[in-house]
Amino acid sequence: MSRTDSVQRPSRAVRWALGVGVAIMAAIGLVLLFLLTLTTNNRVLYERNYAWLFGVNVVVALLLVAVLGWVALRLFMRLRRGRFGSRLLVKLAAIFALVGLVPGLLIYFVSYQFVSRSIESWFDVKVEGALAAGVSLARATLELQASEMALRTRSASAQLAQTPDATAGLVLERIRDQLGASDVVLWNASGQMVASVGQSRFRINPERPSVQQLRTVRQQRGVGQIEGLDELSDLADAQALQNVRVKAMALVPSPGVGLFVEPRYLQVTVPLPSVLVDNAVAVQEANREYQERALARGGLRRMYIGTLTLSLFLAVFGAVLLAVLLGNQLARPLLVLAEGVREVAEGDLSPKAVLLGKDELGGLTRSFALMTQQLADARTTVEKSMGAVDAARARLQTILDNLTAGVIVLDAQGVIRSSNPGATRILRAPMAAHEGRPLAEVPGLETFGAAVQMQFEAYLSHRGPHGLDHWQQSFELHASPSGAGHHATSLVARGAELPDAARLLVFDDITEIVSAQRAQAWGEVARRLAHEIKNPLTPIQLSAERLEMKLTGKLPAPEQAMLTKSVKTIVDQVDAMKRLVNEFRDYARLPSADLQPVDLNALVSDVLNLYESDRATVAVQAQLDPRCPTIMGDAQQLRQVVHNLLQNAQDATEQAAVSVGAPAGTLPPVCISTHWNETSRRVRLTVTDHGSGFPAHILQRAFEPYVTTKARGTGLGLAVVKKIADEHGARIDLINRQEEGVVRGAQVSLSFAPEHKVAS
């Protein structure tokens, strides 16, 4: 699509005249610049032709002023006639004029003052002294290179002390690599080559050290010198630069002392860095040129001022003339672009106008139109892509929200960026509320957060190029280390690195798996106990009774009494051992639950009939929720659960009362309750006592066999309860009840799913 406008092009004759004029001015300017450059490099030629060069410069400047005035008059007439683009042409001409004139005049006057007043200060004692010091510094640097290489050669010669001539080549190769040398030669005392590596091995007649050089090396143990610098006459001569080198020789230490030990000499040739040689020669050249130019200060001043004046004329007038000539060509495409940009800024991405010219600005209008079309297409594509991204983000968020595993994204400092509901459920902490805080500062997760941070640091510091892309570690969390509740959670966590230095932490709750493994292990222990211990108990008891029967009436009274007491002790302890083994056997042989619909309230009421005796030390109080639906359970096993919990609660309450000296009959009752939770849709059975609670170390493993707070308990009561709860798919919780920071008893809760989904 093309668009016409009112910008008028100059006529062909005017364009031709302007083109010829510009070409003539450019040719004259180039010739003058060439002559000025030629004479500036030749002071004598410049002084001989200075007058006529200056006159030609003045003529060219006047011609440029005339052309500029004519073009300015045409611009003024265009502006008065209101021609399209006139204002833009005037602005372009003014901008070019200011850009060329103001900086040019400023630089000219500053440079003129600097050249006229300061050129004498260039040739003072300080500059001359600085150049002389530079020459001395360059010479000292080269000598330092030679001395340093002599020391390094002397140090490297120690590697040849124990090396015979036949295998010296390998050591010379190593020395050449260590010193970065181009040539390494081992000479004997007579100046014969023993071995060499580098350039000398390809020479038929290598340059041998003189007798005087060998004598000097023996006396000083090592010498170094610069070679090839005197032959260097031109910095552009690359071959000559490569020939500048440091040649160092050192006496090879002898392994022994004797008249027949022939000394050997290590010669190392190292090329000097070309930068160092360039700098050294450049300092000398600068010093020589300084001395020459110091003799022609007047001519130098005139050359610089003339160069500045001609450069100013050409730059300023050329800039203004180009502004006028090119402004018209620039105006039309720029106006088209300005209109298109305004429409794009307003959000209009419809097809834009283009110009059919072959220049860059015409191509720019076509590119702008193409860009606008691409923007319109890109907008449509982006809108579709954003819709797809939003849908993918929603799907990903849905997946994360429904994962059973916990997912947390951390930054490099361990600060929480995001988390999923699984993390909140497993860690029992509102992780979304702690976003922006370090994981190690979340209440109850300080130890876990610090351990995770240490795992990430160890993984990132020791990760190799072919190592694992993640770390994995198990943790055990205790949300209440003071013993307020049984919240020991076993986790297996995995960490990996994400882009932009983020870190991914994924963890699963394996508490039930660990508990099942422990229960299985204790079941195996119970079976072995029943097999290994119970069998010998009966022979022990029978042997003790037979011994008593055989010796009764045959011993004096004191011995008879001791015998009777000892046999009774043996029989009693054997009976106790049998009961213990039987309990372990029953725990190991606990049958699988036969799940049937069970009314939990009716079952609890049936069990409570056994606890209504008036002689009971601790009474039992029931609070049953009539809304509780039936559950799927094994009635016989659930009765055992209720019995175990009530007996433990009564024992704990009575033991606590005895410890504080409370009178019998005043003990608070044990409470057993059921509750239907509308939110979680589960039936909850709770038994509460008024004992002293569980210590923290017992609370964390209370459901393991043989963990008990009773003096004579086997620790199997809660273990059986836990095993039955697992068979029923019930969740069991054990906490210490606290009032004002003081433990007032323990509470055990079991949460069952209803038989069928209950309508709200």
Phi, psi and omega in degrees: 000134179240156181227133177267150176222182186265014179287123182265136174272148177294157180295164183295323180294317180296317180297321180294317180296317179296319180297317179295318180298316179296320180296317179297315179297320179294320179295314179300316180298319179294320178297317180295318179296321178296315179296319180296317178297318180296315182285333178294324177282346179235100186298321181294315179297322180295315182294328181286327184251013185296319186296309183287331173297318179296318179297315178299321177300319180295318180297315179299318180298318180295319178299318178297322178295320180296313178299318180297319178296320179297317179293322178297322178296319178296320177297319180297318179295320176299319182294320180292327179280352180073028180295143182296133179089359182296316180297320179295322177297318179297317180296318179296318179297318180295319180296315180295321180296315179295318180298322181275322188280307187297306178297325180296313178298317180299313180295323181296309183294319178296316181293322179298313179297320181295316182292316185288328184259334189253355184291333177292328182287346179291330186256061179248180185293325183294317179296316180298319178294323179295319178295318178298319178295324177296319177297317178296320180296319178297318180296317180295323179297318179295318178295323177296322177299318180294316180296317181296319179293326176297318179295317180294323177294318178297321178292321181289336181295340179296337179291342182264002186299316183258012185261124177289165183297327186295327183251017183290338183298320179296319180293322178296323176299316180295321179294321180296319178294321182293319186267353183065035185275155174267340183207133177226126184229141175249118181253152172265185186293335182267008178081018178266142181285125178270313179202157180205154172222148180104214187289327186293336182290344178262003180262139179286316180237084179293153180291121182268149175288146179283167178297322179295320178296318179295322178295319179296321179294319179297324182285317186261356180070348179178134180224159177214148181210156179266132179236147175090352182287327181290329180281352183281118181240346184217128181293338181279354180279098183294323181295319179295323178297321181290336181280348177284121187210167174251126178246120183237143178231145179216148178280128180283126179300138179274141181290342181215182180240129178179166182288335186262008178276116183271126180290151176234156186231133178259122179246127182236130177244121182237124177292138177287147176301134182298329179296318180294317179294317178303314182296319181295315180291324180297322178296318179295318179296319179297320178296319179293315179296324178299317180295323179290315183288336178296339181274351184228056184289319182297311179298324179296320180295315180296322179296316181293317181294320178297318178298317179297317183295312180296321178298321179296313180303308184295320183292312185291306184291324176297320180295316180294316180297317177296325178299317181290318184290320184271346183299318181296322178290328180283329189297311187299307177296325180294322178295319177298317178295320180299317179296318179294320178297319179299319179293320178296321179298331178276001178093005180272110179253027177290163181304139186253164180290149178227158174249145185267011179292161182264358180279178184293325181292321173298318175296328178295320178296321177293320178295323179294319178296319178295320178298320179298318178296319178295324176297319178297316178295320180295323178299316179297318180294319180296319179299319177293318181295319179297322176297318178294321179295318179298319179295318179295321179296319178296319178296317180297318179295322178297319178297314180297320182293333183258005175288139174284337178280155176271138180230126178228135175254124182244159171266186185295336179267007179083014180278137183287123175266315180202163179205164178250167180301332178299324178295318178297319181292316185287317184276350180055044179214141180287086186295327180298328180286343182256012177296138185093356177245152176297144178299327181289351179256001176287128182304130180087348182242020183298312181294318179298315180297318179295320180294321178296318179297320178294322178296318179295317181296318179294320180294316182288329182280334183250008181287124180267174180295334180241023182277185180292153178264014178199167171239156181220135183207149176260147181225159174231119184258143176230098184294340180226081182294344179282352178098017182286335182201159179270091180235031177292119183237127177264127182240149165241118187246147177228136181236146178213161181266136177254167174300168183049039173065016176279163183228136181256128178240119178238132183215153180234149176274112180250024181300314182294323179295315179296319180296319179296322178295319179295318180297320178295320179295317179293327176298320177295320177298318181297318179297320180290324177298314181299326182280318188275332187258319188292324183301315181283349186293317181297314176300325178296314181295315181295322180295319179295317180293321179295321178298320179293319181294321182289326186264355181292130180087355181251000182240154173299166185300313180299315180293325178297320179294318179296321179297312181300317180294319181293317180296319178299320178297317180297314182296317180297316182292325177295319177299319178297318178296321178296317179298318180298315181294321179297320179295317177297322179295317179297322178297318181289329184261016181302119186289161176293147184289136174262094189283123177223160176300129184227133172273106186295324179296316180295322180295317179296318180297322179295319181290325183293342177299334180280349184248019181265013180292139179291340183273001180294132180292319181240122181282163178241129181245133184249141174225096188255131181274117182291347180281353185295126176280172177289153179239167175267117183198171175261112186300319182296315180291324179293325175298318179298322178298311181297317178301310182299317182292318180293318179296317177298318180296317179296317180297319181294318180295316180294318180297320178294322179294319179297320183294332180259359178076030179287140181289149178297147180092349180249011183284139179292150184283158170278138183249128172240131186218157172237151183207135176261117182266114181293328184287308183274349179059048180220155177263131185244127175252126186229134174238126184236134177240177179240040179274202182265006178077186181252137171298157184300319183289334176279322184298325183289335182230034187294335184267007176273146178299148176066023172250113186210158174256357181275148181294321182245017181279153178269345180077020182258350184298303180291331177296318177295319179300315180297319181294318178294320178298320178296321179298330182266002182066028182262149176263132182244136180231142179229122181224160171264126178284132181236141175227115181059038177081004181245135179289127182244012180141184181240159180220127178245131182230139173238132182246119184248148172277145179290166181298314179230163178294121184270133179289147180290000000 
